[in-house]
Amino acid sequence: MELDLFVRYGPALLSGFGVTILCWIVGSLGGLVLGFALACLYRFGPRPLRWLIQAYVEVIRGTPFMIQLFILYFGGPHFGLLLTPVQAGIASFIIYGSPYFAEIFRSGFNAIPKGQIEAARCVGLSEGRILFRIILPQMLVPTTAPLTNFFIILTKETAILSVVTVPELLYETQTMASETFTFVEPFLVLSLFYWLMVIGTSWLGDKVERRVTRHLRRA
């Protein structure tokens, strides 16, 4: 393939990569925060609220991401919810990711020995202090690897956003391929971009895991 084609379409590909990074980071972090809130409400909330959270988790986990994206983008206007493609992509990422993050955090909560919680309550610690001083520091150890893995999964889910014309990396690559009638080289470059995202996420997750488990290595 002619190198000048990459020079010509390079800005579009970099722009698409930027949109991919934006949707991935904002959507993933939003899902992370919402998932943590759901996990906390499930653990400390009343039973009816737990039922609602469990129903939400089962519905979102039981339906494909593309269908959720279609419902949000094409069905939203029927309920007065008008979103741009990028806004719909970010919102769908938050909705899609939050149940999975919630289940990861819930497993982390369950990994904390109940005796520690009971002892903290006996000495008069509030539920908030128990959460931030006892539960969270310990649950980082068993949840860091699953969180990293799911962040990696979400990097590749960004490709689905192209179906609602989000100008992300796959959308720009498809545009380049259709206009130049070349397919192998553009998609090899696309694979390289995703590989870099995955490698970067794995490296960052490994750094975090090493930091939160350094006391175990010393022991």
KOLFIKOL-239138 format. One line per field, with one value per atom (N, C-alpha, C, O): residue in three letters; atom name; x, y, z. Coordinates in steps of 0.1 Angstrom, whole numbers, plus 5000, padded with zeros to 4 digits. Example, Ala and Ser with C-alpha at 12.3 -4.5 7.8 and 13.67 -1.06 7.14 Angstrom:
2
aa	[ALA ALA ALA ALA SER SER SER SER]
at	[N CA C O N CA C O]
xx	[5132 5123 5132 5142 5128 5137 5129 5134]
yy	[4943 4955 4967 4967 4978 4989 5000 5011]
zz	[5078 5078 5078 5085 5071 5071 5079 5080]
! end
This chain:
219
aa	[MET MET MET MET GLU GLU GLU GLU LEU LEU LEU LEU ASP ASP ASP ASP LEU LEU LEU LEU PHE PHE PHE PHE VAL VAL VAL VAL ARG ARG ARG ARG TYR TYR TYR TYR GLY GLY GLY GLY PRO PRO PRO PRO ALA ALA ALA ALA LEU LEU LEU LEU LEU LEU LEU LEU SER SER SER SER GLY GLY GLY GLY PHE PHE PHE PHE GLY GLY GLY GLY VAL VAL VAL VAL THR THR THR THR ILE ILE ILE ILE LEU LEU LEU LEU CYS CYS CYS CYS TRP TRP TRP TRP ILE ILE ILE ILE VAL VAL VAL VAL GLY GLY GLY GLY SER SER SER SER LEU LEU LEU LEU GLY GLY GLY GLY GLY GLY GLY GLY LEU LEU LEU LEU VAL VAL VAL VAL LEU LEU LEU LEU GLY GLY GLY GLY PHE PHE PHE PHE ALA ALA ALA ALA LEU LEU LEU LEU ALA ALA ALA ALA CYS CYS CYS CYS LEU LEU LEU LEU TYR TYR TYR TYR ARG ARG ARG ARG PHE PHE PHE PHE GLY GLY GLY GLY PRO PRO PRO PRO ARG ARG ARG ARG PRO PRO PRO PRO LEU LEU LEU LEU ARG ARG ARG ARG TRP TRP TRP TRP LEU LEU LEU LEU ILE ILE ILE ILE GLN GLN GLN GLN ALA ALA ALA ALA TYR TYR TYR TYR VAL VAL VAL VAL GLU GLU GLU GLU VAL VAL VAL VAL ILE ILE ILE ILE ARG ARG ARG ARG GLY GLY GLY GLY THR THR THR THR PRO PRO PRO PRO PHE PHE PHE PHE MET MET MET MET ILE ILE ILE ILE GLN GLN GLN GLN LEU LEU LEU LEU PHE PHE PHE PHE ILE ILE ILE ILE LEU LEU LEU LEU TYR TYR TYR TYR PHE PHE PHE PHE GLY GLY GLY GLY GLY GLY GLY GLY PRO PRO PRO PRO HIS HIS HIS HIS PHE PHE PHE PHE GLY GLY GLY GLY LEU LEU LEU LEU LEU LEU LEU LEU LEU LEU LEU LEU THR THR THR THR PRO PRO PRO PRO VAL VAL VAL VAL GLN GLN GLN GLN ALA ALA ALA ALA GLY GLY GLY GLY ILE ILE ILE ILE ALA ALA ALA ALA SER SER SER SER PHE PHE PHE PHE ILE ILE ILE ILE ILE ILE ILE ILE TYR TYR TYR TYR GLY GLY GLY GLY SER SER SER SER PRO PRO PRO PRO TYR TYR TYR TYR PHE PHE PHE PHE ALA ALA ALA ALA GLU GLU GLU GLU ILE ILE ILE ILE PHE PHE PHE PHE ARG ARG ARG ARG SER SER SER SER GLY GLY GLY GLY PHE PHE PHE PHE ASN ASN ASN ASN ALA ALA ALA ALA ILE ILE ILE ILE PRO PRO PRO PRO LYS LYS LYS LYS GLY GLY GLY GLY GLN GLN GLN GLN ILE ILE ILE ILE GLU GLU GLU GLU ALA ALA ALA ALA ALA ALA ALA ALA ARG ARG ARG ARG CYS CYS CYS CYS VAL VAL VAL VAL GLY GLY GLY GLY LEU LEU LEU LEU SER SER SER SER GLU GLU GLU GLU GLY GLY GLY GLY ARG ARG ARG ARG ILE ILE ILE ILE LEU LEU LEU LEU PHE PHE PHE PHE ARG ARG ARG ARG ILE ILE ILE ILE ILE ILE ILE ILE LEU LEU LEU LEU PRO PRO PRO PRO GLN GLN GLN GLN MET MET MET MET LEU LEU LEU LEU VAL VAL VAL VAL PRO PRO PRO PRO THR THR THR THR THR THR THR THR ALA ALA ALA ALA PRO PRO PRO PRO LEU LEU LEU LEU THR THR THR THR ASN ASN ASN ASN PHE PHE PHE PHE PHE PHE PHE PHE ILE ILE ILE ILE ILE ILE ILE ILE LEU LEU LEU LEU THR THR THR THR LYS LYS LYS LYS GLU GLU GLU GLU THR THR THR THR ALA ALA ALA ALA ILE ILE ILE ILE LEU LEU LEU LEU SER SER SER SER VAL VAL VAL VAL VAL VAL VAL VAL THR THR THR THR VAL VAL VAL VAL PRO PRO PRO PRO GLU GLU GLU GLU LEU LEU LEU LEU LEU LEU LEU LEU TYR TYR TYR TYR GLU GLU GLU GLU THR THR THR THR GLN GLN GLN GLN THR THR THR THR MET MET MET MET ALA ALA ALA ALA SER SER SER SER GLU GLU GLU GLU THR THR THR THR PHE PHE PHE PHE THR THR THR THR PHE PHE PHE PHE VAL VAL VAL VAL GLU GLU GLU GLU PRO PRO PRO PRO PHE PHE PHE PHE LEU LEU LEU LEU VAL VAL VAL VAL LEU LEU LEU LEU SER SER SER SER LEU LEU LEU LEU PHE PHE PHE PHE TYR TYR TYR TYR TRP TRP TRP TRP LEU LEU LEU LEU MET MET MET MET VAL VAL VAL VAL ILE ILE ILE ILE GLY GLY GLY GLY THR THR THR THR SER SER SER SER TRP TRP TRP TRP LEU LEU LEU LEU GLY GLY GLY GLY ASP ASP ASP ASP LYS LYS LYS LYS VAL VAL VAL VAL GLU GLU GLU GLU ARG ARG ARG ARG ARG ARG ARG ARG VAL VAL VAL VAL THR THR THR THR ARG ARG ARG ARG HIS HIS HIS HIS LEU LEU LEU LEU ARG ARG ARG ARG ARG ARG ARG ARG ALA ALA ALA ALA]
at	[N CA C O N CA C O N CA C O N CA C O N CA C O N CA C O N CA C O N CA C O N CA C O N CA C O N CA C O N CA C O N CA C O N CA C O N CA C O N CA C O N CA C O N CA C O N CA C O N CA C O N CA C O N CA C O N CA C O N CA C O N CA C O N CA C O N CA C O N CA C O N CA C O N CA C O N CA C O N CA C O N CA C O N CA C O N CA C O N CA C O N CA C O N CA C O N CA C O N CA C O N CA C O N CA C O N CA C O N CA C O N CA C O N CA C O N CA C O N CA C O N CA C O N CA C O N CA C O N CA C O N CA C O N CA C O N CA C O N CA C O N CA C O N CA C O N CA C O N CA C O N CA C O N CA C O N CA C O N CA C O N CA C O N CA C O N CA C O N CA C O N CA C O N CA C O N CA C O N CA C O N CA C O N CA C O N CA C O N CA C O N CA C O N CA C O N CA C O N CA C O N CA C O N CA C O N CA C O N CA C O N CA C O N CA C O N CA C O N CA C O N CA C O N CA C O N CA C O N CA C O N CA C O N CA C O N CA C O N CA C O N CA C O N CA C O N CA C O N CA C O N CA C O N CA C O N CA C O N CA C O N CA C O N CA C O N CA C O N CA C O N CA C O N CA C O N CA C O N CA C O N CA C O N CA C O N CA C O N CA C O N CA C O N CA C O N CA C O N CA C O N CA C O N CA C O N CA C O N CA C O N CA C O N CA C O N CA C O N CA C O N CA C O N CA C O N CA C O N CA C O N CA C O N CA C O N CA C O N CA C O N CA C O N CA C O N CA C O N CA C O N CA C O N CA C O N CA C O N CA C O N CA C O N CA C O N CA C O N CA C O N CA C O N CA C O N CA C O N CA C O N CA C O N CA C O N CA C O N CA C O N CA C O N CA C O N CA C O N CA C O N CA C O N CA C O N CA C O N CA C O N CA C O N CA C O N CA C O N CA C O N CA C O N CA C O N CA C O N CA C O N CA C O N CA C O N CA C O N CA C O N CA C O N CA C O N CA C O N CA C O N CA C O N CA C O N CA C O N CA C O N CA C O N CA C O N CA C O N CA C O N CA C O N CA C O N CA C O N CA C O N CA C O N CA C O N CA C O N CA C O N CA C O N CA C O N CA C O N CA C O N CA C O N CA C O N CA C O N CA C O N CA C O N CA C O N CA C O N CA C O N CA C O N CA C O N CA C O N CA C O N CA C O N CA C O N CA C O N CA C O N CA C O N CA C O N CA C O]
xx	[5008 5000 5009 5019 5004 5012 5012 5002 5024 5026 5019 5014 5017 5010 4995 4989 4990 4976 4975 4966 4985 4985 4988 4983 4996 4998 4986 4983 4978 4965 4955 4948 4954 4944 4949 4941 4961 4967 4960 4956 4957 4950 4936 4932 4929 4916 4917 4909 4927 4929 4933 4928 4942 4945 4933 4932 4925 4913 4904 4898 4902 4894 4900 4892 4913 4919 4917 4914 4917 4914 4899 4897 4890 4876 4874 4867 4882 4881 4886 4880 4898 4903 4893 4891 4887 4877 4866 4862 4859 4848 4852 4844 4864 4868 4871 4866 4879 4882 4871 4868 4863 4852 4841 4836 4838 4828 4832 4824 4844 4849 4850 4846 4855 4856 4842 4839 4833 4819 4813 4806 4815 4810 4816 4809 4829 4836 4830 4827 4827 4821 4807 4803 4799 4785 4785 4777 4794 4795 4799 4793 4808 4812 4800 4797 4792 4781 4770 4764 4768 4758 4763 4754 4776 4781 4779 4775 4781 4780 4765 4761 4756 4742 4737 4728 4742 4738 4743 4735 4754 4759 4753 4749 4751 4746 4731 4726 4725 4712 4701 4704 4688 4678 4675 4679 4667 4665 4658 4662 4647 4641 4651 4650 4660 4670 4679 4683 4683 4691 4685 4691 4671 4664 4665 4667 4663 4663 4677 4678 4687 4701 4704 4710 4700 4702 4695 4700 4683 4675 4682 4683 4687 4695 4707 4710 4715 4727 4724 4730 4713 4710 4705 4708 4697 4692 4704 4704 4712 4723 4733 4738 4737 4746 4740 4747 4727 4720 4717 4711 4720 4717 4730 4739 4731 4743 4745 4736 4758 4761 4755 4751 4756 4751 4736 4731 4728 4714 4711 4703 4719 4718 4721 4715 4731 4735 4724 4721 4718 4707 4695 4690 4692 4680 4683 4674 4695 4698 4698 4693 4705 4707 4694 4690 4688 4676 4663 4653 4663 4651 4650 4639 4661 4661 4652 4645 4652 4644 4629 4622 4624 4610 4607 4595 4617 4615 4621 4623 4624 4629 4644 4649 4651 4665 4673 4674 4678 4685 4700 4704 4707 4721 4729 4724 4740 4749 4755 4755 4761 4767 4777 4778 4786 4796 4790 4794 4780 4773 4766 4767 4760 4753 4764 4761 4775 4786 4791 4793 4794 4799 4788 4791 4775 4765 4763 4761 4763 4761 4773 4771 4785 4796 4794 4797 4789 4787 4776 4778 4766 4755 4760 4757 4767 4771 4782 4781 4791 4802 4798 4804 4789 4786 4782 4787 4774 4770 4783 4784 4791 4803 4813 4818 4815 4823 4816 4823 4803 4796 4798 4801 4798 4800 4815 4817 4824 4838 4840 4847 4834 4835 4828 4832 4816 4809 4817 4817 4824 4833 4844 4849 4849 4859 4854 4861 4842 4836 4835 4837 4830 4829 4842 4842 4853 4866 4871 4881 4865 4869 4864 4851 4872 4867 4856 4858 4845 4835 4839 4834 4849 4854 4860 4859 4867 4872 4862 4863 4851 4840 4833 4830 4831 4824 4833 4828 4846 4856 4856 4856 4855 4855 4842 4843 4831 4819 4819 4813 4825 4826 4834 4831 4844 4852 4846 4851 4834 4826 4829 4825 4835 4838 4825 4817 4823 4811 4813 4823 4801 4801 4810 4817 4810 4818 4833 4841 4837 4852 4855 4867 4846 4849 4851 4860 4843 4844 4858 4865 4862 4873 4886 4897 4886 4898 4901 4912 4891 4893 4890 4898 4878 4874 4881 4887 4881 4887 4902 4906 4910 4924 4927 4936 4919 4921 4914 4920 4903 4897 4904 4901 4913 4921 4929 4932 4934 4942 4935 4940 4923 4917 4910 4906 4907 4900 4908 4903 4921 4929 4930 4928 4933 4934 4921 4921 4910 4897 4893 4888 4896 4893 4902 4897 4915 4923 4918 4918 4914 4909 4897 4895 4888 4876 4878 4872 4888 4892 4897 4895 4905 4910 4898 4898 4889 4877 4870 4866 4869 4862 4869 4863 4883 4890 4885 4884 4883 4879 4864 4860 4856 4842 4839 4828 4849 4847 4845 4839 4849 4847 4832 4829 4824 4810 4803 4793 4809 4804 4803 4795 4810 4810 4796 4793 4788 4775 4765 4755 4768 4759 4767 4764 4776 4784 4792 4795 4796 4806 4820 4824 4826 4838 4850 4860 4849 4861 4870 4869 4879 4890 4885 4889 4876 4871 4863 4864 4855 4847 4856 4854 4867 4876 4884 4887 4887 4894 4885 4890 4873 4863 4862 4860 4861 4860 4873 4871 4884 4897 4897 4900 4892 4892 4882 4885 4871 4860 4864 4860 4872 4876 4888 4890 4896 4909 4909 4918 4898 4897 4909 4913 4914 4925 4920 4914 4922 4916 4926 4924 4936 4945 4953 4954 4960 4968 4961 4966 4949 4942 4939 4940 4934 4930 4942 4940 4953 4965 4969 4973 4968 4971 4960 4964 4948 4937 4941 4940 4945 4949 4961 4962 4970 4982 4977 4982 4968 4962 4956 4959 4948 4941 4952 4950 4962 4972 4980 4983 4982 4989 4980 4985 4967 4958 4958 4959 4958 4958 4971 4971 4982 4995 4996 5001 4992 4992 4984 4988 4972 4963 4969 4968 4975 4981 4993 4994 5001 5012 5008 5013 4997 4993 4986 4988 4978 4973 4983 4981 4994 5005 5011 5015 5013 5019 5010 5015 4997 4988 4988 4988 4988 4988 5000 5000 5012 5024 5024 5029 5018 5018 5008 5012 4997 4987 4991 4985 5000 5004 5018 5024 5024 5038 5040 5050 5030 5031 5031 5036 5024 5024 5037 5042 5044 5057 5068 5076 5066 5075 5073 5082 5060 5057 5062 5061]
yy	[4988 5000 5012 5013 5023 5035 5042 5043 5046 5053 5066 5070 5073 5086 5084 5094 5072 5071 5071 5077 5066 5067 5081 5086 5088 5102 5110 5119 5107 5114 5111 5120 5098 5095 5094 5091 5097 5097 5106 5101 5119 5127 5121 5122 5115 5110 5098 5096 5089 5078 5082 5076 5092 5097 5103 5102 5110 5116 5105 5106 5094 5083 5076 5072 5075 5070 5078 5073 5091 5100 5098 5098 5097 5095 5081 5080 5071 5058 5059 5053 5066 5068 5075 5072 5086 5094 5085 5085 5078 5070 5059 5056 5053 5042 5047 5041 5058 5062 5068 5064 5077 5083 5073 5072 5064 5054 5044 5040 5039 5029 5035 5028 5047 5053 5056 5054 5060 5062 5049 5049 5038 5025 5020 5014 5023 5019 5026 5020 5039 5047 5042 5039 5040 5036 5021 5018 5013 4999 4998 4990 5007 5007 5012 5007 5022 5027 5016 5014 5008 4997 4987 4981 4983 4973 4977 4969 4990 4995 4995 4991 4999 4999 4985 4982 4976 4962 4956 4948 4960 4955 4961 4954 4974 4981 4986 4990 4984 4989 4979 4968 4984 4975 4964 4965 4954 4943 4946 4941 4955 4958 4965 4962 4973 4980 4969 4970 4959 4948 4941 4937 4939 4932 4940 4935 4953 4962 4962 4961 4962 4962 4949 4949 4938 4925 4923 4917 4929 4928 4937 4932 4948 4957 4949 4949 4943 4936 4924 4922 4917 4905 4910 4903 4920 4925 4930 4926 4938 4944 4933 4933 4924 4914 4903 4896 4902 4892 4897 4889 4910 4915 4920 4925 4918 4922 4938 4945 4942 4956 4963 4975 4957 4964 4967 4978 4958 4960 4972 4980 4972 4983 4997 5007 4997 5009 5013 5025 5004 5007 5013 5023 5007 5011 5026 5034 5028 5041 5052 5063 5049 5059 5061 5072 5050 5051 5052 5058 5046 5046 5058 5062 5064 5076 5087 5093 5091 5102 5100 5110 5088 5085 5089 5091 5090 5094 5108 5111 5115 5129 5129 5139 5118 5117 5118 5108 5129 5132 5132 5141 5122 5121 5121 5115 5128 5126 5112 5105 5108 5094 5093 5082 5103 5101 5101 5092 5109 5109 5095 5090 5090 5077 5066 5057 5067 5057 5057 5047 5069 5070 5065 5058 5069 5065 5050 5044 5044 5030 5022 5012 5028 5022 5022 5012 5033 5034 5024 5017 5023 5014 4999 4991 4996 4983 4978 4966 4987 4983 4982 4974 4990 4991 4978 4976 4969 4957 4948 4941 4947 4939 4944 4937 4958 4963 4961 4958 4962 4960 4945 4943 4936 4922 4920 4912 4926 4925 4931 4925 4943 4949 4940 4939 4935 4926 4914 4911 4908 4897 4902 4894 4914 4920 4922 4919 4927 4928 4915 4914 4904 4891 4885 4876 4890 4884 4889 4883 4899 4904 4896 4894 4891 4882 4890 4902 4883 4890 4893 4903 4886 4889 4903 4909 4907 4921 4931 4941 4929 4939 4939 4950 4928 4927 4933 4940 4931 4937 4952 4959 4957 4972 4978 4989 4971 4976 4976 4985 4966 4965 4977 4981 4982 4993 5006 5017 5006 5019 5026 5037 5019 5025 5026 5017 5037 5039 5030 5026 5028 5020 5027 5020 5040 5047 5045 5043 5046 5044 5029 5026 5020 5006 5004 4996 5010 5009 5014 5007 5026 5032 5029 5030 5024 5021 5006 5002 4998 4984 4976 4968 4978 4970 4974 4966 4987 4991 4988 4982 4991 4987 4972 4968 4964 4949 4944 4935 4950 4944 4948 4943 4958 4961 4949 4948 4941 4930 4920 4917 4915 4905 4910 4903 4924 4929 4936 4939 4939 4946 4939 4944 4926 4918 4917 4919 4913 4913 4927 4928 4938 4951 4954 4959 4950 4952 4944 4950 4932 4924 4930 4930 4935 4941 4954 4957 4962 4974 4970 4977 4959 4954 4950 4953 4943 4939 4951 4951 4962 4974 4981 4988 4980 4986 4981 4989 4968 4962 4964 4963 4966 4968 4982 4984 4991 5004 5003 5012 4992 4990 4990 4993 4985 4984 4998 4999 5008 5022 5027 5036 5021 5025 5023 5029 5014 5011 5022 5023 5031 5043 5056 5067 5054 5065 5073 5084 5067 5073 5074 5063 5085 5086 5081 5088 5068 5063 5056 5057 5048 5042 5033 5034 5024 5014 5022 5018 5032 5039 5046 5046 5052 5059 5049 5052 5037 5027 5022 5020 5020 5015 5025 5022 5038 5049 5049 5050 5047 5047 5035 5036 5023 5011 5012 5008 5018 5019 5029 5027 5039 5049 5046 5050 5037 5034 5019 5015 5012 4998 4989 4979 4993 4985 4981 4990 4969 4964 4958 4960 4951 4944 4954 4953 4964 4973 4982 4983 4988 4996 4988 4994 4976 4968 4963 4960 4961 4958 4970 4968 4982 4994 4995 4999 4992 4992 4982 4986 4970 4960 4966 4963 4973 4978 4988 4988 4997 5007 5000 5003 4989 4982 4975 4974 4969 4962 4972 4968 4984 4994 4997 4999 4998 5001 4990 4992 4978 4966 4965 4963 4967 4967 4977 4975 4990 5000 4998 5000 4992 4989 4978 4979 4968 4957 4962 4958 4971 4976 4984 4983 4993 5001 4992 4994 4982 4973 4965 4963 4961 4954 4963 4959 4976 4985 4987 4987 4988 4990 4977 4978 4966 4953 4952 4947 4955 4954 4963 4960 4975 4985 4980 4981 4975 4971 4958 4954 4950 4937 4937 4927 4949 4950 4945 4939 4947 4942 4926 4921 4920 4905 4900 4890 4907 4903 4904 4896 4915 4917 4906 4901 4902 4891 4878 4868]
zz	[5000 5000 5000 5006 4993 4992 5006 5013 5009 5022 5023 5034 5012 5012 5016 5020 5014 5019 5034 5040 5041 5055 5060 5070 5052 5055 5053 5061 5043 5040 5051 5055 5055 5064 5079 5088 5081 5094 5104 5115 5101 5110 5114 5126 5104 5107 5117 5126 5114 5123 5137 5147 5138 5151 5158 5171 5151 5157 5162 5172 5153 5158 5170 5179 5171 5182 5195 5206 5193 5204 5209 5221 5200 5204 5211 5220 5206 5212 5227 5236 5229 5242 5251 5263 5245 5253 5258 5270 5249 5252 5262 5271 5260 5268 5283 5292 5284 5297 5305 5316 5299 5306 5309 5320 5299 5301 5311 5320 5311 5320 5335 5344 5336 5349 5355 5367 5346 5350 5355 5365 5347 5351 5364 5372 5366 5378 5390 5401 5389 5401 5403 5415 5393 5394 5400 5409 5395 5400 5415 5422 5419 5433 5442 5452 5437 5444 5445 5456 5434 5435 5444 5452 5445 5454 5468 5477 5471 5485 5489 5500 5480 5483 5484 5493 5477 5478 5491 5497 5496 5509 5521 5530 5520 5532 5531 5541 5519 5517 5522 5526 5523 5527 5516 5505 5520 5512 5499 5488 5499 5486 5476 5464 5481 5473 5467 5455 5475 5470 5458 5448 5459 5449 5436 5425 5437 5425 5419 5406 5427 5422 5415 5404 5421 5415 5402 5393 5401 5388 5378 5366 5381 5372 5367 5355 5376 5372 5363 5353 5366 5357 5343 5334 5343 5330 5321 5309 5326 5318 5314 5303 5324 5320 5311 5304 5311 5302 5288 5281 5285 5272 5265 5272 5252 5245 5245 5246 5245 5246 5234 5235 5222 5210 5211 5207 5217 5218 5228 5226 5239 5249 5242 5244 5233 5226 5217 5216 5209 5200 5208 5203 5219 5227 5232 5231 5236 5242 5231 5233 5220 5209 5201 5198 5196 5187 5195 5190 5207 5215 5224 5228 5227 5236 5232 5240 5219 5215 5217 5219 5218 5221 5235 5239 5244 5258 5261 5272 5250 5252 5255 5259 5253 5256 5242 5235 5239 5226 5229 5236 5224 5226 5213 5203 5213 5202 5202 5212 5190 5190 5201 5208 5203 5214 5228 5236 5230 5243 5246 5257 5235 5236 5239 5247 5232 5234 5248 5254 5254 5268 5277 5287 5276 5285 5284 5295 5273 5271 5278 5284 5277 5284 5299 5306 5304 5319 5323 5333 5315 5319 5317 5326 5307 5304 5314 5319 5318 5327 5341 5349 5346 5360 5367 5378 5361 5368 5369 5380 5359 5360 5371 5379 5371 5382 5396 5405 5396 5409 5414 5426 5405 5409 5414 5423 5407 5411 5425 5434 5428 5441 5452 5463 5448 5457 5461 5473 5452 5456 5465 5474 5462 5471 5485 5495 5487 5500 5507 5519 5499 5506 5510 5518 5504 5508 5521 5526 5527 5540 5551 5551 5560 5571 5579 5583 5582 5590 5604 5610 5609 5623 5624 5634 5613 5613 5614 5621 5607 5607 5620 5626 5626 5639 5650 5659 5649 5659 5658 5668 5645 5643 5649 5655 5647 5653 5668 5674 5674 5688 5695 5706 5687 5693 5689 5692 5683 5680 5667 5665 5657 5644 5637 5637 5630 5621 5609 5605 5602 5590 5579 5571 5578 5569 5571 5562 5584 5587 5585 5581 5588 5585 5570 5566 5562 5548 5543 5535 5547 5541 5548 5542 5561 5568 5568 5570 5567 5568 5555 5551 5550 5538 5526 5519 5522 5509 5508 5497 5518 5516 5514 5506 5520 5518 5505 5499 5501 5489 5476 5466 5477 5465 5460 5448 5470 5466 5457 5446 5461 5452 5440 5431 5440 5429 5418 5407 5421 5411 5398 5387 5398 5386 5378 5366 5384 5377 5371 5360 5378 5373 5361 5351 5361 5350 5338 5326 5340 5329 5323 5310 5331 5325 5318 5308 5323 5316 5302 5292 5301 5288 5279 5267 5284 5276 5271 5259 5279 5275 5263 5255 5263 5252 5239 5229 5238 5225 5223 5211 5233 5231 5224 5219 5225 5218 5203 5197 5197 5183 5179 5168 5189 5186 5184 5178 5190 5189 5175 5172 5165 5152 5145 5135 5151 5145 5146 5139 5156 5157 5153 5157 5144 5137 5147 5145 5158 5166 5159 5154 5157 5148 5155 5157 5160 5167 5157 5145 5163 5154 5144 5132 5147 5137 5126 5114 5130 5120 5110 5098 5115 5106 5097 5086 5103 5095 5084 5073 5087 5077 5066 5054 5070 5060 5051 5039 5057 5049 5039 5028 5044 5036 5024 5013 5027 5016 5006 4994 5010 5000 4992 4980 4997 4991 4985 4978 4989 4984 4989 4982 5000 5007 5021 5028 5024 5037 5047 5059 5041 5050 5058 5071 5052 5059 5069 5080 5065 5075 5087 5098 5086 5097 5105 5117 5099 5106 5115 5127 5110 5118 5129 5140 5126 5137 5148 5160 5144 5154 5163 5175 5156 5164 5174 5186 5171 5180 5192 5204 5190 5201 5209 5221 5203 5210 5219 5231 5215 5223 5235 5246 5233 5244 5254 5267 5250 5259 5266 5278 5259 5266 5276 5288 5273 5283 5295 5306 5293 5304 5313 5325 5306 5314 5322 5334 5316 5323 5336 5346 5334 5345 5356 5368 5351 5361 5369 5381 5362 5369 5379 5390 5376 5385 5398 5409 5396 5407 5415 5428 5409 5417 5425 5436 5419 5427 5439 5449 5437 5448 5459 5471 5456 5466 5473 5483 5467 5473 5478 5481 5479 5483 5498 5501 5506 5520 5520 5529 5510 5510 5506 5511 5497 5492 5504 5505 5512 5523 5533 5540 5535 5545 5540 5547]
! end
